[in-house]
Amino acid sequence: MATINMILQGKGGVGKSLAAGLLSQYFLEAGRKTVCIDTDPVNATLAGYRALDAIALDIMNGGDDVDPRQFDRLVDAIVTLPEDTQVVVDNGAATFLPFCSYLAENAVFDVLHDSGQTVRLHSVVTGGQAILDTLNGLDSLITNFEGKPLYVWLNPFFGPITSNGKPFEEFPVFRDHMSSFEAVIRLPNKRKETFGRDLENLLADRLSFTEALTGDRYSIMVRQRLRMMWREIRAELDKANL
C-alpha cells in the first residue's frame, strides 16, 4: 500500500516546505519510490526542487480563490499509486483551512483507507513569535483528525520551543493528546552565522543535500557543515520509523 505523508500547518513561513523537502529526500536517498505533490498556490517551494520532480497541483483553477474540487485530482492520483510508494504532500498556509475542510467534509481518509493507503499527518511547531500560532495549528489537526498518526517537527530556527522553561513534551497539547503522536522530530539547532546561513543558501538554490554534497557549487567547509546537518536530520527521521 502507499503511505501518504501530508504536511499541514496553518501558520506560514515556519518550515512546512522544509519538512516536506527533507522527508522527500530521506525517502529518495533510501531508494524508496517517492511521489512529491505541491499544493501551495502562493509559494510552490517543493515543486522548485528539480531533484524531487514534484507535481504542482493548480488548486486555484486559474482564478483567485481555492477551488476545492481540484483536491479531487489529488485523491484520484493517490489512490492509483502502487504499493510501497511514499507520497509527500506539501500544503501551503493559504490552503490549510480549505484543505482540512475538504478532508473532513468528504471523508477523504476513509476513501484512502478503503483503497489500502496509509495516512500520516505531519505538522511543524516553531519557536519565537509564531509558537502559539503553530501550537494552535497543531491542536486543530488533533481535534479534527483524531486518531490519525501525527508527526510533529520542532523547528528551533526562530527561537527555543519552550514555555515557562518547559520543553515541548510538557506542553498541554502534547500531554493531553500523547497517544496521537507517533514521533517528535527535532531539527538541528545550529549556529545561524554558519550552519544556518548554509541551510538558507541551500534552500534558496533549491538543491537537495545529495546535490550539494556531490557537486562543487559550495566550498569544502560549507559542504562539511551541510553533511553534518544532513546526518543529524537523517538520524532523527530514522528514530521516527518513517
Contacts in CASP RR format, 6 or more apart in sequence:
PFRMAT RR
TARGET T0000
AUTHOR 0000-0000-0000
METHOD contacts of the structure
MODEL  1
MATINMILQGKGGVGKSLAAGLLSQYFLEAGRKTVCIDTDPVNATLAGYR
ALDAIALDIMNGGDDVDPRQFDRLVDAIVTLPEDTQVVVDNGAATFLPFC
SYLAENAVFDVLHDSGQTVRLHSVVTGGQAILDTLNGLDSLITNFEGKPL
YVWLNPFFGPITSNGKPFEEFPVFRDHMSSFEAVIRLPNKRKETFGRDLE
NLLADRLSFTEALTGDRYSIMVRQRLRMMWREIRAELDKANL
1 83 0 8 1.000
1 84 0 8 1.000
1 116 0 8 1.000
1 117 0 8 1.000
1 118 0 8 1.000
2 78 0 8 1.000
2 81 0 8 1.000
2 82 0 8 1.000
2 83 0 8 1.000
2 84 0 8 1.000
2 85 0 8 1.000
2 86 0 8 1.000
2 87 0 8 1.000
2 116 0 8 1.000
2 117 0 8 1.000
2 118 0 8 1.000
3 85 0 8 1.000
3 86 0 8 1.000
3 87 0 8 1.000
3 117 0 8 1.000
3 118 0 8 1.000
3 119 0 8 1.000
3 120 0 8 1.000
4 78 0 8 1.000
4 87 0 8 1.000
4 89 0 8 1.000
4 112 0 8 1.000
4 117 0 8 1.000
4 118 0 8 1.000
4 119 0 8 1.000
4 120 0 8 1.000
5 23 0 8 1.000
5 86 0 8 1.000
5 87 0 8 1.000
5 88 0 8 1.000
5 89 0 8 1.000
5 120 0 8 1.000
5 122 0 8 1.000
5 242 0 8 1.000
6 89 0 8 1.000
6 91 0 8 1.000
6 119 0 8 1.000
6 120 0 8 1.000
6 121 0 8 1.000
6 122 0 8 1.000
7 16 0 8 1.000
7 17 0 8 1.000
7 19 0 8 1.000
7 20 0 8 1.000
7 23 0 8 1.000
7 88 0 8 1.000
7 89 0 8 1.000
7 90 0 8 1.000
7 91 0 8 1.000
7 122 0 8 1.000
7 123 0 8 1.000
7 124 0 8 1.000
8 16 0 8 1.000
8 91 0 8 1.000
8 96 0 8 1.000
8 99 0 8 1.000
8 100 0 8 1.000
8 121 0 8 1.000
8 122 0 8 1.000
8 123 0 8 1.000
8 141 0 8 1.000
9 15 0 8 1.000
9 16 0 8 1.000
9 93 0 8 1.000
9 96 0 8 1.000
9 123 0 8 1.000
9 124 0 8 1.000
9 134 0 8 1.000
9 137 0 8 1.000
9 138 0 8 1.000
10 92 0 8 1.000
10 93 0 8 1.000
10 96 0 8 1.000
10 97 0 8 1.000
10 133 0 8 1.000
10 134 0 8 1.000
10 137 0 8 1.000
10 140 0 8 1.000
11 93 0 8 1.000
11 126 0 8 1.000
11 130 0 8 1.000
11 133 0 8 1.000
11 134 0 8 1.000
11 137 0 8 1.000
12 92 0 8 1.000
12 93 0 8 1.000
12 130 0 8 1.000
13 93 0 8 1.000
13 130 0 8 1.000
14 124 0 8 1.000
14 125 0 8 1.000
14 126 0 8 1.000
14 130 0 8 1.000
14 134 0 8 1.000
14 155 0 8 1.000
14 158 0 8 1.000
15 124 0 8 1.000
15 126 0 8 1.000
15 153 0 8 1.000
15 155 0 8 1.000
16 90 0 8 1.000
16 91 0 8 1.000
16 92 0 8 1.000
16 93 0 8 1.000
16 124 0 8 1.000
17 40 0 8 1.000
17 43 0 8 1.000
17 45 0 8 1.000
17 46 0 8 1.000
17 90 0 8 1.000
17 92 0 8 1.000
18 124 0 8 1.000
18 155 0 8 1.000
18 187 0 8 1.000
18 203 0 8 1.000
19 122 0 8 1.000
19 124 0 8 1.000
19 153 0 8 1.000
19 155 0 8 1.000
19 185 0 8 1.000
20 36 0 8 1.000
20 45 0 8 1.000
20 46 0 8 1.000
20 88 0 8 1.000
20 89 0 8 1.000
20 90 0 8 1.000
20 122 0 8 1.000
21 36 0 8 1.000
21 46 0 8 1.000
21 49 0 8 1.000
21 52 0 8 1.000
21 88 0 8 1.000
21 90 0 8 1.000
22 233 0 8 1.000
22 237 0 8 1.000
23 88 0 8 1.000
23 122 0 8 1.000
23 237 0 8 1.000
23 242 0 8 1.000
24 34 0 8 1.000
24 36 0 8 1.000
24 46 0 8 1.000
24 49 0 8 1.000
24 52 0 8 1.000
24 54 0 8 1.000
24 88 0 8 1.000
25 51 0 8 1.000
25 52 0 8 1.000
25 208 0 8 1.000
25 209 0 8 1.000
25 210 0 8 1.000
26 233 0 8 1.000
26 234 0 8 1.000
26 237 0 8 1.000
26 242 0 8 1.000
27 34 0 8 1.000
27 86 0 8 1.000
27 88 0 8 1.000
27 242 0 8 1.000
28 34 0 8 1.000
28 51 0 8 1.000
28 52 0 8 1.000
28 208 0 8 1.000
29 210 0 8 1.000
29 234 0 8 1.000
32 84 0 8 1.000
32 86 0 8 1.000
33 82 0 8 1.000
33 84 0 8 1.000
33 85 0 8 1.000
33 86 0 8 1.000
34 52 0 8 1.000
34 85 0 8 1.000
34 86 0 8 1.000
34 87 0 8 1.000
34 88 0 8 1.000
35 55 0 8 1.000
35 81 0 8 1.000
35 85 0 8 1.000
35 86 0 8 1.000
35 87 0 8 1.000
35 88 0 8 1.000
36 46 0 8 1.000
36 47 0 8 1.000
36 49 0 8 1.000
36 52 0 8 1.000
36 53 0 8 1.000
36 54 0 8 1.000
36 55 0 8 1.000
36 87 0 8 1.000
36 88 0 8 1.000
36 90 0 8 1.000
37 46 0 8 1.000
37 54 0 8 1.000
37 55 0 8 1.000
37 57 0 8 1.000
37 74 0 8 1.000
37 77 0 8 1.000
37 87 0 8 1.000
37 88 0 8 1.000
37 89 0 8 1.000
37 90 0 8 1.000
38 44 0 8 1.000
38 45 0 8 1.000
38 46 0 8 1.000
38 47 0 8 1.000
38 48 0 8 1.000
38 54 0 8 1.000
38 55 0 8 1.000
38 56 0 8 1.000
38 57 0 8 1.000
38 90 0 8 1.000
39 57 0 8 1.000
39 59 0 8 1.000
39 71 0 8 1.000
39 74 0 8 1.000
39 89 0 8 1.000
39 90 0 8 1.000
39 91 0 8 1.000
39 92 0 8 1.000
39 95 0 8 1.000
39 99 0 8 1.000
40 46 0 8 1.000
40 90 0 8 1.000
40 91 0 8 1.000
40 92 0 8 1.000
40 94 0 8 1.000
40 95 0 8 1.000
41 58 0 8 1.000
41 59 0 8 1.000
41 60 0 8 1.000
41 66 0 8 1.000
41 92 0 8 1.000
41 94 0 8 1.000
41 95 0 8 1.000
42 92 0 8 1.000
42 93 0 8 1.000
42 94 0 8 1.000
43 92 0 8 1.000
44 56 0 8 1.000
45 90 0 8 1.000
45 203 0 8 1.000
45 206 0 8 1.000
46 52 0 8 1.000
46 54 0 8 1.000
46 88 0 8 1.000
46 90 0 8 1.000
47 54 0 8 1.000
47 55 0 8 1.000
47 56 0 8 1.000
48 54 0 8 1.000
48 206 0 8 1.000
49 206 0 8 1.000
49 207 0 8 1.000
49 208 0 8 1.000
50 206 0 8 1.000
51 207 0 8 1.000
51 208 0 8 1.000
51 210 0 8 1.000
51 211 0 8 1.000
52 208 0 8 1.000
54 90 0 8 1.000
55 77 0 8 1.000
57 70 0 8 1.000
57 73 0 8 1.000
57 74 0 8 1.000
58 70 0 8 1.000
59 66 0 8 1.000
59 67 0 8 1.000
59 70 0 8 1.000
59 71 0 8 1.000
59 95 0 8 1.000
60 66 0 8 1.000
60 67 0 8 1.000
60 70 0 8 1.000
61 67 0 8 1.000
61 69 0 8 1.000
61 70 0 8 1.000
66 94 0 8 1.000
66 95 0 8 1.000
66 98 0 8 1.000
68 98 0 8 1.000
68 101 0 8 1.000
68 102 0 8 1.000
71 99 0 8 1.000
71 102 0 8 1.000
71 108 0 8 1.000
74 89 0 8 1.000
75 108 0 8 1.000
75 111 0 8 1.000
75 112 0 8 1.000
78 87 0 8 1.000
78 112 0 8 1.000
78 117 0 8 1.000
79 111 0 8 1.000
79 112 0 8 1.000
79 115 0 8 1.000
79 117 0 8 1.000
81 87 0 8 1.000
81 117 0 8 1.000
91 99 0 8 1.000
96 137 0 8 1.000
100 140 0 8 1.000
100 141 0 8 1.000
100 144 0 8 1.000
102 108 0 8 1.000
103 109 0 8 1.000
103 145 0 8 1.000
104 144 0 8 1.000
104 145 0 8 1.000
109 119 0 8 1.000
109 145 0 8 1.000
109 148 0 8 1.000
112 118 0 8 1.000
112 119 0 8 1.000
113 119 0 8 1.000
119 148 0 8 1.000
119 149 0 8 1.000
120 148 0 8 1.000
120 149 0 8 1.000
120 150 0 8 1.000
120 151 0 8 1.000
120 182 0 8 1.000
120 242 0 8 1.000
121 141 0 8 1.000
121 145 0 8 1.000
121 148 0 8 1.000
121 149 0 8 1.000
121 150 0 8 1.000
121 151 0 8 1.000
122 150 0 8 1.000
122 151 0 8 1.000
122 152 0 8 1.000
122 153 0 8 1.000
123 134 0 8 1.000
123 137 0 8 1.000
123 138 0 8 1.000
123 141 0 8 1.000
123 150 0 8 1.000
123 151 0 8 1.000
123 152 0 8 1.000
123 153 0 8 1.000
124 134 0 8 1.000
124 152 0 8 1.000
124 153 0 8 1.000
124 155 0 8 1.000
125 131 0 8 1.000
125 134 0 8 1.000
125 135 0 8 1.000
125 138 0 8 1.000
125 152 0 8 1.000
125 153 0 8 1.000
125 154 0 8 1.000
125 155 0 8 1.000
125 161 0 8 1.000
125 168 0 8 1.000
126 134 0 8 1.000
126 154 0 8 1.000
126 155 0 8 1.000
126 156 0 8 1.000
126 157 0 8 1.000
126 158 0 8 1.000
126 159 0 8 1.000
126 161 0 8 1.000
127 134 0 8 1.000
127 155 0 8 1.000
127 156 0 8 1.000
127 158 0 8 1.000
127 159 0 8 1.000
127 160 0 8 1.000
127 161 0 8 1.000
128 158 0 8 1.000
128 159 0 8 1.000
128 160 0 8 1.000
129 158 0 8 1.000
130 158 0 8 1.000
131 161 0 8 1.000
131 163 0 8 1.000
135 171 0 8 1.000
135 173 0 8 1.000
138 152 0 8 1.000
138 173 0 8 1.000
139 173 0 8 1.000
141 148 0 8 1.000
141 150 0 8 1.000
142 150 0 8 1.000
142 173 0 8 1.000
142 177 0 8 1.000
142 180 0 8 1.000
146 180 0 8 1.000
147 179 0 8 1.000
147 180 0 8 1.000
148 180 0 8 1.000
149 180 0 8 1.000
149 182 0 8 1.000
150 180 0 8 1.000
150 181 0 8 1.000
150 182 0 8 1.000
151 181 0 8 1.000
151 182 0 8 1.000
151 183 0 8 1.000
151 184 0 8 1.000
151 185 0 8 1.000
151 240 0 8 1.000
151 242 0 8 1.000
152 168 0 8 1.000
152 181 0 8 1.000
152 183 0 8 1.000
152 184 0 8 1.000
152 185 0 8 1.000
153 185 0 8 1.000
153 187 0 8 1.000
154 161 0 8 1.000
154 168 0 8 1.000
154 184 0 8 1.000
154 185 0 8 1.000
154 186 0 8 1.000
154 187 0 8 1.000
155 161 0 8 1.000
155 187 0 8 1.000
156 186 0 8 1.000
156 187 0 8 1.000
156 189 0 8 1.000
157 187 0 8 1.000
157 189 0 8 1.000
157 192 0 8 1.000
157 196 0 8 1.000
161 167 0 8 1.000
161 168 0 8 1.000
162 168 0 8 1.000
163 170 0 8 1.000
163 171 0 8 1.000
168 174 0 8 1.000
168 184 0 8 1.000
169 175 0 8 1.000
169 184 0 8 1.000
174 181 0 8 1.000
182 240 0 8 1.000
182 241 0 8 1.000
183 239 0 8 1.000
183 240 0 8 1.000
183 241 0 8 1.000
183 242 0 8 1.000
185 236 0 8 1.000
185 237 0 8 1.000
185 239 0 8 1.000
185 240 0 8 1.000
186 236 0 8 1.000
187 233 0 8 1.000
187 236 0 8 1.000
188 195 0 8 1.000
188 229 0 8 1.000
188 232 0 8 1.000
188 233 0 8 1.000
190 196 0 8 1.000
190 199 0 8 1.000
190 225 0 8 1.000
190 229 0 8 1.000
194 225 0 8 1.000
195 225 0 8 1.000
195 228 0 8 1.000
195 229 0 8 1.000
198 218 0 8 1.000
198 222 0 8 1.000
198 225 0 8 1.000
198 226 0 8 1.000
198 229 0 8 1.000
199 226 0 8 1.000
199 229 0 8 1.000
201 218 0 8 1.000
201 222 0 8 1.000
202 209 0 8 1.000
202 212 0 8 1.000
202 226 0 8 1.000
205 217 0 8 1.000
207 217 0 8 1.000
209 226 0 8 1.000
209 227 0 8 1.000
209 229 0 8 1.000
209 230 0 8 1.000
212 218 0 8 1.000
212 223 0 8 1.000
212 226 0 8 1.000
213 223 0 8 1.000
213 226 0 8 1.000
213 227 0 8 1.000
213 230 0 8 1.000
218 226 0 8 1.000
END
